[in-house]
Amino acid sequence: MPQAVLLDISGVLYQDALPLPGSVAAVEALQSKGHPLRLVTNTSRLTAVEIHRQLTGMGYAITPEQIYSAPKAMRSYVQAQGLRPYWLIHRNLQEEFADLLEQAEPNAVVLGDAEERFDYAHLERAFHLLLAGAPLLAMGDNRYFHSRGALRLDAGPFVRALEYAAGVQALILGKPSKEFFAGALEELGVAASDALMIGDDVESDVFGAQQAGLLGCLVQTGKYRSGDEGKAPGALLAKDLAEAVQRFC
Amino acid sequence: MPQAVLLDISGVLYQDALPLPGSVAAVEALQSKGHPLRLVTNTSRLTAVEIHRQLTGMGYAITPEQIYSAPKAMRSYVQAQGLRPYWLIHRNLQEEFADLLEQAEPNAVVLGDAEERFDYAHLERAFHLLLAGAPLLAMGDNRYFHSRGALRLDAGPFVRALEYAAGVQALILGKPSKEFFAGALEELGVAASDALMIGDDVESDVFGAQQAGLLGCLVQTGKYRSGDEGKAPGALLAKDLAEAVQRFC
């Protein structure tokens, strides 16, 4: 039995804005068993407050503190390192980072899923800062995501563009980076080897968690595709979150 | 003695809009010796007509037909393959591709140095076409270029972004691709082994040419940096175009 549980959100708790069958009850069961819990996500289009509002709207009984998002991990890192970033992030996050946005002389570049702010002028500004030695930080390097039936470009392609242009490598502060899983576990005060990560993305959620020392569990909902389990040897497998919680928690 | 000569333009013929010392006379010498000649460039911000206008303005006695540019290579390829591309190119090239621009159902994506047209909406449109199976074609994959004292993002970073997003590999129809050098030599009717490529970019011009079967010559002007010759073993080396022509042509 794990001492703490990390859950991916999209494709595990809900799909197309509707909770997946049995998932609300499964989270309730985890909470009532007293498992320290974090919902972990790379989403950088929404604030934690908005994610919380959406999940409670679907019936999930969670607190805002139980959401550990890539933007939250980025804030901790930036403040711990005393960085003054140039922020290339979504307008929805402006409020969350309001106290850190204005930097007279940026010495870092932070990328989220900036959507239409990924344009030539903003990318060139970031490129010049990278050439001057600023580190490149990103909230995930996902290729794309599903939204209302369409695939949308995520931050990953723009991370690759800037890495190639400036000849640098980004530090990713989202799944599947070890730093990200470690940050979530630090909040819970639990060692990686005592924690279970449940997700539908075999690479980012499951294999990433295994690489960070956690136990991984792949659920066959969301973006799961038949055969994915082969990419994370040793991972647990469950049909959905309800079964995963029932069998492994 | 080579039967044909290919010359890079920027950094070999001119720098900062001024002809390099001895280069005008060197091109004159090549022409008077009767060497079949092509000026080869990945520039996709300018039409061949405009490049010709600039070079003749600097005193170069060349014809428009002697310029072999990545856009020209792209046009040949697109027409030979009967493709209907979605064009993500610079506004300066709109005129050059006017007869091919409007495509009702694009079945290919063509990238040049599109400058401010590299925005989220255009890239996402290209991404969706790639997911539907359209091939990705690019006029070079250069990281950046110098312009009026500043470094500007070239097409390469956006090629990488789309390759990563869609999980595809681009066909590059500019230096250093074999197809590009072969296209220039085909116009001249000369075999690769009988041709000499002179350039200042050790990777794109010189090593690329060597890989395509040409003899390569690196000149120590333009973007040349001390030690570059180590990256193209077997290449000829000259201080500038004047010396290269005098010694090797």
Boltz contact constraints between the chains, C-beta under 6 A:
constraints:
  - contact:
      token1: [A, 115]
      token2: [B, 120]
      max_distance: 6.0
  - contact:
      token1: [A, 116]
      token2: [B, 120]
      max_distance: 6.0
  - contact:
      token1: [A, 118]
      token2: [B, 120]
      max_distance: 6.0
  - contact:
      token1: [A, 119]
      token2: [B, 119]
      max_distance: 6.0
  - contact:
      token1: [A, 120]
      token2: [B, 115]
      max_distance: 6.0
  - contact:
      token1: [A, 120]
      token2: [B, 116]
      max_distance: 6.0
  - contact:
      token1: [A, 120]
      token2: [B, 118]
      max_distance: 6.0
  - contact:
      token1: [A, 124]
      token2: [B, 153]
      max_distance: 6.0
  - contact:
      token1: [A, 127]
      token2: [B, 153]
      max_distance: 6.0
  - contact:
      token1: [A, 143]
      token2: [B, 165]
      max_distance: 6.0
  - contact:
      token1: [A, 144]
      token2: [B, 165]
      max_distance: 6.0
  - contact:
      token1: [A, 153]
      token2: [B, 124]
      max_distance: 6.0
  - contact:
      token1: [A, 153]
      token2: [B, 127]
      max_distance: 6.0
  - contact:
      token1: [A, 153]
      token2: [B, 165]
      max_distance: 6.0
  - contact:
      token1: [A, 157]
      token2: [B, 161]
      max_distance: 6.0
  - contact:
      token1: [A, 157]
      token2: [B, 164]
      max_distance: 6.0
  - contact:
      token1: [A, 157]
      token2: [B, 165]
      max_distance: 6.0
  - contact:
      token1: [A, 160]
      token2: [B, 160]
      max_distance: 6.0
  - contact:
      token1: [A, 160]
      token2: [B, 161]
      max_distance: 6.0
  - contact:
      token1: [A, 160]
      token2: [B, 164]
      max_distance: 6.0
  - contact:
      token1: [A, 161]
      token2: [B, 157]
      max_distance: 6.0
  - contact:
      token1: [A, 161]
      token2: [B, 160]
      max_distance: 6.0
  - contact:
      token1: [A, 161]
      token2: [B, 161]
      max_distance: 6.0
  - contact:
      token1: [A, 164]
      token2: [B, 157]
      max_distance: 6.0
  - contact:
      token1: [A, 164]
      token2: [B, 160]
      max_distance: 6.0
  - contact:
      token1: [A, 165]
      token2: [B, 143]
      max_distance: 6.0
  - contact:
      token1: [A, 165]
      token2: [B, 144]
      max_distance: 6.0
  - contact:
      token1: [A, 165]
      token2: [B, 153]
      max_distance: 6.0
  - contact:
      token1: [A, 165]
      token2: [B, 157]
      max_distance: 6.0
